[in-house]
């Protein structure tokens, strides 16, 4: 039992270590944004603990720093994080067989990277799924909290761009490549990527939501044709 537990945790640590590398500049840049926005630094950093969602944090901090109404900032942030509803629907069957405490704690660390890892790893056993999920999720959480805090401390010497333009596409490209295993998934990725680019100009990130819905439709149709 202990050897199995150790192997699962070690695997999660290795996987997260690789996936966090392109996220590191993103975390540091969030710290810089907190300082430049005028939001109290401790409050801005605490968003990493309370929300634990980079895109959502950046959206909320930017809008509040620009003087947007709280209602508008919160609404836009909820739109940005709407994709997590899809993650929840996908993982719901895996959560049903877990202890009650896990069903309360688990959603807290449900981010893009953790979701992707659960889809590409062989975690058919409920206990293995739970251990891997928590190890990966909370390691990513610890790194995110630490490096966003470091970004606040080092803000005066960190350049504004910090390679973020290339880091984020590389992050999601890596997640995409990890998840693709069949031809139908290649088709879905190409269609959804094209849709996301074509609709990128829509207000309030609605283009992303539409692209996700298109991807779901294409995926459902493609998978239904797989023997």
N, C-alpha and C positions, 0 to 999 in steps of 0.2 A: 504493500500500500504506500509506504513512504517513498520507495523508489519510483513508483508510478507518479506520485504527486510531484516529486522533484523533477522528473523528466518533463512533465507538463509545464511546470513553472519555468524551467530553463528554456524550453521551446518558446514560450510566450515572451520571455525576456529578450531572446535573440531576435525574434520577429519584430518586436516593438523597437529595438535598438536600430534596426535597419530602416524602419518606416519613419522614425522620428528625425532622421538626419535632414530630409528636405523640409521638415516642419520647424526645425530650430531657428532659421532666420525669421520665419513667420512669428514665432513666440517672442523673439527679441524685438521685432518691429512693433508688436502689440504694446510692449512696454514703452517704446518710444512714443507711440500714439497716445498713451495714457498721459505722459508728461506734457506733450504738446497740446492736448485737448483742454487742459486746465482743470480736468476732473481731479479731485483729491487722489493722490497717488495710492494711498492705502485702499481707498474705495475701488479705484480702477483695477488694482491688483487682485482684490477680493473677488472680482468677477470671474477670475480663473478658477476659484474655488466654488463659487455659487453657480455659475453657468456652465463652465467647462466646455466652451464651444468657440473656437477661434473666429469664424466668420461672424457669428452672432455677437461676440464681444466687440469686434472691430466696428460692426455696424452701430451698435448701441453707443459705444464711446464716441464715435465720430459724430453721430447725430446730436447727442447731448452736448458735446463740446461746441458744436455749431449753433447751439441755442434752440434746437428743435423741441417741439412740445413732447412731453413725456409719452402721451398717448400715441403720437406719430412714431416716436422712436421704438416703442414697445411693439407696435403693430408691424413695422418694417422688420424688426428683429425676428418676430414670429414667422413672418413669410420666409425669411432666409433659412430658418431652421425647420421649415415644413417637411423637408425630405426625411427627417427623423421619424415621421409618422409611417413612412413606407418601410423604414428599417424595423419599426416596432411590429408592423403587420407581418413582416417576413419572419421575425424571430419569435413571434407569439407562441407557435407550437413548441418551440424548444424551452420556453419559459414555463409552460404549463406543467411540465414534469419536475420542476425544481421546487425546493423548499420555499415557504412563504417569505422568509427574510431575503432570499435572493431576488424574488420578484419585486421587492421594494428597492433593494440596493443596486441591482443590475442596470436598470435604465439610466442611472446617474452617469455611468461611463460608456454609454452607447454613443460612440462617435463614428465618423466615417471609417477610420482605420480599424477599429475593433470590429465593426460590422463586417468589413471586407475580410478580415482574418477568419472570422467564424464561418464565412462562406467558402473559403478555399482550403481550410484545414479539415482533416478527418477527425471529427469530434462526435461520432455517433453515440458514444456513451454519455449519459446525462451528467455524471460526476466529472468526467474529463472536460466536457463542455463548460461546466460551471467553474472549474479550477482554471482552465485556460482563459476564459472570458474575464474573470476577476483579476488574474495576474497581468494579463495584457492591458486591461482597462486602467487599473490603478497604477501600473508602472508608467503608462502614457500620461496619466493625470499628474503623477509626481514630477515628471520631467517638464510638463507644460507649466505647472505652477512655479517650479524653480526657475525656468528660463524666462518666463514673462516677468518675474520679479527681477531677474538679472538685467533684463532689458530696461526696466525703469531705472535701475542703479546706473547703468552704463549709457543711458540715453544721450548725454552730452557728446559722446564720442562715437556713437553708432550712426552710420550714414542712413538717410531716409529710405533709400531703396533697398539696400542690403541683399540684393539679388532676389527679392521677393517675386519679381515678374517671372523668373524661371523656376523658382523653388516650388511654387504652388502647382503649376502645370505638371512638373515632374512628379510631385506627390500623387496627384490623382491619376496620372498616367501609369505610375507604378501599381496603384491599387487596381486599375482597370486590367492591366496585363496579368496580375495575379489571379483575377477572377475569371478570365476568358479561358474556356476549355473546349468549347464546341463551335462549329461554324455558325449556328444560330445566334450565339452570343457575339460573334464578330459582326454579324449583320445588325444586331441591336445596338452595339457600340457605335458603329458608323452612322446609323440613322440618328441616334440620339445626339451624337456629337455634332452632326451637321445641323440638326434642329437647334441645338443650344447656341451655335455660332450665328445662325440666321436670326434668332430671336433675342440676341444679346442686348439689343437696344431698347427692349421693353422696360417700362418703369417698374420700380420696386421689385426688381429681380423676378418678375412674373415669367420672363422668358425661360428661366431655369425650371420653374414649376411645369410649364407647358411642355418643355423638352422631356421632363421626367414622365409625364403622362403619355407622351408619344412613345417613349422607350418602353413603358409598361405594356402598351398596346401591341407594339411590334414584338416584344418578348413573348407575350401570351400567344400571339399568332404563330411565331416561329417555333416555340416549344411544343405547341399542339401538333405540329407537323413532323416532329422528331419521333421516329418509331421506338 
